[in-house]
Amino acid sequence: MGKSLPPAERGDSACASVDDAGMGFVEGASPSMRPVEAVIRDLAKGDVPVLLLAERGAGKHATAQRIHEMSHRRTQTFLCLPCSRLTPEALQSYNGTAAPLEVAGTVYFEEVADLSMGSQARLQKVWPQAENGAGSGDGARVICGSARDLEVEVKAGRLREDLYYRISGVCLRLPPLRQRKEDIPVLMKHFLSKYAKEFGREVPSVSAQTRRLFEDYSWPGNLDELEYAARVLVALGDEDVAMGGLRVLLQKAGPAGNGNGVSLKAASRAASHEAERDLILQALSRTNWNRRRAARELQISYKALLYKLKRIQFEGYGAS
C-alpha cells in the first residue's frame, strides 16, 4: 500500500457535474462533525458564498453537494468545476451556452487556489450580480474549496485579494479523518454498501482485527483513502489480501504513525491533548455551543477556552 492508499476515483480528486444523491455526504456522530453539520444546515438556508477549507480528500466536494441538496436550489443543477483545468473561456461559456454561473443552481470551484490569474479575473467579471444572501437573486450560489491556506496564497500574489474576500463569505473548516475516527464505522459501512451494489456482490463483513487497524491508521488520504480501502475489500472479496498492505504499513509505523518510534513523554502529551479536545467539545455540545458557559463548566477562563479552540481549529464555532 505504500505511504498512503491511492485516491478514490471520485471525491475531492474528481468532480461530478450533477447530483448523485446518496453517494456523497455521510452524517457523522463524532464530536468534530456535529458542529460542522449544524453549520451546514444553517448555510443551506441562504445564498452567501462559502469557502470550505480542508485537507485533500477530507470531503469538501461532498459537503458542497450536501449544502446544495438541503437548499432551495436542490432541484437545480449542482456543477463542480476543477480549477486546475478551468480556463477563462470555460467561465464565459459552459458547453457552448451560457456561463456556468448562469446555468447552474450551485457551482462548486474545486481547489480554488489552482485558478490561473486569467481565470481569476474572468470569474470576477461573471460573478452573480445579486449577493444579498437571501436566496432571491439570479445566478448560481458559489461554493469554493481549498486545501491550501488562501491568506498565504494572497500574500504570495497567487490569488487575487478581491477574489479571496468575495469567495470567503463564510469559511467552514472540515476536520481530517484522523480527528473523527468515531465516524469510521458508519463511513466504512456506507462505502462497502456502495461498492457491493456497484459490483453486484454481498456487502462483506469486516473482522474485529481490521476494524482496529482502521482505528489505528492515520489516514493521510482521508475519506478518499478510506473509500478506496472499501472498494478494494469488495473488489478482491478477500479481506486478508485486501488489508495486507495496510497491516504492513501499520506494523512499520507503530502507534505514533511513523517509522521512528515515539517516546513515552510524546505519547502521553498526545493522549492528553486528545482527551482535552474531547472534553471541550462535549462541554460545548452540552451548552449549545455557548463558549462562556462552556468555559465556566470547564473551570477555565474565557480567554483560555478561545486559545484552546484555536489550537483545535474550532475558533469559529459557537456564540460568545
Buried (B, 14 or more C-beta within 10 A) or exposed (E): BEEBBEBBEBBBBBBBBEBEEEBBBBEBEBBBBBBBBBBBEEBBBBBBBBBBBBBBBBBBBBBBBBBBBBBBBBEBBBBBBBBEEBEBEBBEEBEEEEBBBBBBBBBBBBBBBBBBEEBBBBBEEBBBEEBEBEBEBEBBBBBBBBBBEBEEBBEEEBBBEEBBEBBBBBBBBBBBBBBBBBBBBBBBBBBBBBBBEEEEEEBBEBEEEBEEBBEBBBBBBBBBBBBBBBBBBBEBEEBEEBBEBBBEBBEEBEEBBEEEEEEEEEEEEBEEEEEBBBBBBBBBBEBEBBBEBBBBBBEBEBEEBBEBBEEBBBBEBBEE
